[in-house]
Amino acid sequence: QVQLAESGGGLAQPGGSLRLSCGRSGSIVSFYVMGWYRQAPGKQRELVATVSPGGVTNYGDFVKGRFTISGDKGKNTVYLQMNSLKPEDTAVYYCNFQPQLGINYWGKGTLVTVSS
């Protein structure tokens, strides 16, 4: 099993920055990817960014260079640096861990609100 603990959400002004963290613990060591998804009210959950054990990253189309995913050496903790935030980035951000493609573990989510 895997436990995911997110932190770093909160309120930011348009154009501001936030950094999210997700700590991983449990018995599963190897994995396919780890990263972040988000869900805004009334919308489907969508990919924000993922990173593989080898450091290969994948971003949602809306990111457009504003966000950066990174992790410690063992990817036990991954970070999402979010810059140039927009009101449309307001959502609950969920940490995601995939030990294999298609098998998902989710964190409880952390709310990001972008508003002046």
Secondary structure, DSSP 8 states (H G I E B T S, - for coil): -EEEEEE--EEE-TT--EEEEEEEEES----SEEEEEEE-TTS--EEEEEE-TT--EEE-TTTTTSEEEEE-TTSSEEEEEE-S--GGG-EEEEEEEESSTT--EE---EEEEE--
